[in-house]
Amino acid sequence: MKRRDFLKIGVAFSTLPALRVWPADEAVKKTLWPFYAFDNGVGRGIWTPEKQAAVLKELGYDGMAYNFTTNKDLEKWLKIYDEAKLGISSLYIPTFPGHEKGKQFSADLRETVKLLKGRSTCLWINFRETKDKLDHDEDCVRIANELGDLAAEQQVKVSIYPHVGFYVEKATDTLRITQKAKHANVTPSYNLCHEFLTKSGPKTQEEALKTLREVAPSAGLVSINGVSMASKRYIVPLAESDFDLKLFLAELKKLGYQGPVGHQFYSIKGEPEVLLKNAMTAWRSLQPIEDGKVIKAGHVSAQQENDYAYANQSANLYSIHHRGFCRACHTA
């Protein structure tokens, strides 16, 4: 759109009654899904929860995905994140198929779910590697159902985390277990880096999207990161990805996924503040747009920001960025 057209629009708006407007800094924070940083990108073991919350809040994240330690620690994190109006999207929880009953997950989880009562925080459980190569699906199903029941008592959800080298290592494995469990409170999940890290995982973009189409419609959680397919480095910054993340997110939107999206930072080198800032910038730039034109998630491009700023200066108007408000202003 040419700048004179923006001025015409500005004059038209000036004749309308007073409207609620959205400053640019608020508008660009609006994205299609809640966005959470994995705690391995937020100074895990080094930063205080206060510093984590402050940095995440400043940069526009919705919160953190937390590697569960103890209930005492969790109470502290919940209090501080509540005060910052941030969320903890999930707790990473190990379970152990093949172990004797009673030792397959921590008894502390009974107290954990009470702390999470009524929250959107999900128990993101993995199924660790087993000593043998036998079929342990029945064991996994029992664990999933037990934790599904336990969490449901406190209105807490459970999702299954795929991890390379574990008994459940791919997204389709999480789908298999949830389909066998048939528990309304237990969902599969999709973890982009672990899809590529597994030997039997996808080798191409289309193969990764095929799996996404199978899992995303019923998924409870999704995580992303940059993927360098050329160099076979499967956890890189979003901006360095040659795997088409914009296409991936467009597909995720088309599949109707509405849950949170986490960002895996494991093994990415650099200062956490810089990595988090760069990731948020890239995340906003990757937001899907409807029909290739209309921005629905609140993201605006750098060029659009310049055009809006120019229109504001010339017509003395605020930028009107509210998603879906004006089709003319929200075209690429």
KOLVEX-680800 format. One record per residue (C-alpha): x, y, z. Coordinates in steps of 0.05 Angstrom, whole numbers, padded with zeros to 5 digits, always signed. Example, Ala and Ser with C-alpha at 12.3 -4.5 7.8 and 13.67 -1.06 7.14 Angstrom:
2
+00246-00090+00156;+00273-00021+00143;
END
This chain:
332
+00000+00000+00000;+00027+00069-00019;+00036+00122+00034;-00016+00169+00003;-00066+00113+00011;-00050+00109+00085;-00062+00184+00089;-00130+00176+00056;-00148+00122+00106;-00124+00167+00162;-00170+00223+00139;-00228+00175+00134;-00216+00151+00205;-00212+00223+00231;-00286+00232+00214;-00307+00171+00255;-00328+00171+00328;-00273+00158+00379;-00248+00087+00374;-00205+00042+00417;-00135+00041+00388;-00076-00004+00399;-00006+00025+00405;+00045-00011+00362;+00084-00040+00421;+00021-00074+00447;-00002-00097+00378;+00061-00133+00359;+00058-00174+00423;-00006-00207+00400;+00008-00273+00367;-00035-00332+00349;-00012-00378+00405;+00015-00366+00475;+00091-00369+00470;+00133-00400+00526;+00208-00407+00533;+00236-00473+00558;+00273-00461+00622;+00338-00483+00590;+00336-00416+00555;+00320-00376+00617;+00383-00387+00659;+00362-00453+00689;+00400-00464+00754;+00432-00395+00748;+00378-00342+00744;+00331-00330+00802;+00257-00339+00787;+00250-00264+00797;+00300-00250+00741;+00268-00302+00696;+00200-00271+00704;+00225-00200+00694;+00262-00216+00629;+00205-00258+00601;+00155-00204+00618;+00196-00149+00587;+00206-00188+00522;+00133-00207+00514;+00134-00281+00530;+00073-00313+00562;+00116-00352+00612;+00161-00413+00617;+00160-00488+00609;+00191-00514+00673;+00235-00574+00686;+00203-00598+00750;+00250-00605+00811;+00212-00603+00877;+00145-00580+00902;+00179-00528+00946;+00213-00498+00885;+00148-00501+00846;+00111-00462+00900;+00163-00407+00895;+00160-00404+00818;+00084-00403+00818;+00082-00345+00867;+00132-00303+00829;+00102-00318+00761;+00032-00303+00787;+00056-00235+00811;+00086-00222+00742;+00021-00245+00709;+00059-00299+00672;+00044-00372+00666;+00081-00438+00671;+00057-00477+00611;+00082-00545+00632;+00122-00586+00681;+00172-00635+00651;+00161-00700+00689;+00200-00766+00681;+00165-00833+00685;+00196-00903+00682;+00161-00958+00643;+00190-01026+00660;+00201-01009+00733;+00160-01041+00787;+00093-01009+00804;+00100-00954+00855;+00168-00933+00826;+00146-00911+00758;+00136-00838+00776;+00148-00795+00837;+00098-00799+00894;+00108-00723+00902;+00064-00713+00841;+00003-00722+00886;+00021-00657+00920;+00044-00625+00854;-00024-00629+00822;-00056-00598+00883;-00009-00538+00875;-00031-00533+00802;-00106-00539+00816;-00147-00501+00765;-00085-00476+00728;-00070-00485+00654;-00003-00516+00672;+00003-00585+00642;+00042-00646+00667;+00087-00660+00607;+00108-00731+00621;+00161-00771+00585;+00170-00847+00583;+00243-00861+00596;+00285-00913+00561;+00277-00985+00584;+00331-01038+00599;+00305-01083+00544;+00275-01074+00475;+00209-01107+00492;+00140-01076+00483;+00123-01033+00543;+00062-00999+00514;+00017-01031+00566;+00061-01002+00621;+00060-00933+00589;-00016-00936+00582;-00024-00953+00656;+00022-00896+00677;-00014-00847+00630;-00082-00868+00659;-00059-00864+00731;-00030-00795+00722;-00089-00774+00679;-00136-00793+00737;-00092-00760+00789;-00087-00695+00750;-00160-00694+00731;-00180-00691+00805;-00148-00621+00806;-00169-00600+00736;-00097-00608+00711;-00081-00635+00642;-00029-00687+00622;+00009-00690+00556;+00062-00739+00533;+00132-00713+00516;+00170-00747+00459;+00246-00750+00471;+00301-00781+00429;+00328-00845+00459;+00269-00855+00506;+00217-00909+00499;+00170-00856+00471;+00213-00814+00426;+00170-00788+00368;+00105-00750+00364;+00071-00810+00332;+00093-00852+00393;+00057-00803+00438;-00005-00809+00394;-00001-00885+00397;+00000-00886+00473;-00056-00836+00480;-00099-00874+00431;-00088-00938+00471;-00100-00902+00537;-00165-00870+00514;-00162-00822+00572;-00197-00755+00561;-00145-00719+00604;-00083-00746+00567;-00060-00717+00500;-00002-00728+00452;+00048-00672+00436;+00095-00651+00381;+00168-00632+00395;+00202-00609+00331;+00275-00621+00351;+00262-00692+00376;+00226-00709+00311;+00291-00696+00274;+00338-00723+00327;+00308-00793+00325;+00338-00841+00274;+00270-00859+00247;+00245-00788+00246;+00231-00743+00186;+00284-00729+00134;+00245-00674+00097;+00199-00616+00111;+00140-00654+00082;+00153-00715+00126;+00153-00669+00188;+00088-00637+00165;+00056-00705+00153;+00069-00723+00226;+00044-00656+00248;-00022-00669+00211;-00030-00734+00248;-00015-00707+00318;-00033-00633+00321;-00109-00640+00319;-00108-00675+00387;-00042-00647+00415;-00039-00614+00482;+00029-00581+00471;+00075-00563+00414;+00147-00540+00416;+00192-00510+00362;+00262-00486+00349;+00303-00472+00288;+00325-00532+00248;+00385-00532+00201;+00371-00589+00154;+00432-00573+00111;+00481-00581+00169;+00438-00632+00207;+00437-00588+00269;+00368-00597+00296;+00367-00543+00350;+00388-00474+00324;+00359-00404+00333;+00293-00393+00297;+00324-00342+00250;+00377-00392+00227;+00327-00446+00208;+00327-00471+00136;+00267-00514+00156;+00207-00470+00137;+00178-00451+00204;+00128-00403+00174;+00099-00460+00133;+00100-00504+00195;+00061-00453+00236;+00013-00440+00179;-00001-00515+00178;-00010-00515+00253;-00061-00460+00247;-00098-00496+00192;-00102-00558+00236;-00137-00519+00289;-00085-00524+00344;-00099-00471+00398;-00053-00491+00455;+00013-00461+00476;+00077-00464+00435;+00143-00474+00472;+00213-00456+00448;+00268-00506+00459;+00335-00472+00473;+00377-00532+00492;+00450-00528+00466;+00440-00460+00432;+00501-00419+00450;+00498-00346+00472;+00474-00300+00527;+00403-00319+00548;+00376-00247+00544;+00401-00241+00472;+00375-00309+00452;+00307-00295+00483;+00302-00227+00449;+00322-00255+00381;+00274-00313+00388;+00216-00267+00403;+00232-00223+00343;+00234-00285+00298;+00171-00314+00329;+00131-00251+00313;+00157-00251+00242;+00134-00324+00233;+00061-00314+00251;+00013-00342+00199;-00029-00294+00159;-00098-00310+00133;-00107-00322+00058;-00036-00297+00047;-00058-00226+00062;-00097-00208+00125;-00058-00209+00189;-00101-00241+00243;-00050-00255+00298;-00029-00183+00310;+00040-00189+00278;+00062-00132+00234;+00121-00130+00187;+00178-00080+00192;+00153-00046+00129;+00083-00041+00157;+00111-00011+00221;+00146+00042+00180;+00083+00057+00140;+00042+00062+00203;+00092+00109+00235;+00092+00152+00173;+00016+00156+00172;+00015+00174+00246;+00064+00231+00236;+00029+00258+00175;-00043+00252+00197;-00032+00257+00272;-00067+00190+00283;-00052+00130+00324;-00037+00066+00287;-00098+00021+00287;-00068-00048+00294;-00122-00088+00329;-00123-00155+00294;-00178-00163+00243;-00202-00091+00255;-00187-00062+00187;-00175-00106+00126;-00146-00047+00087;-00092-00033+00139;-00076-00106+00152;-00054-00126+00083;+00017-00145+00065;
END
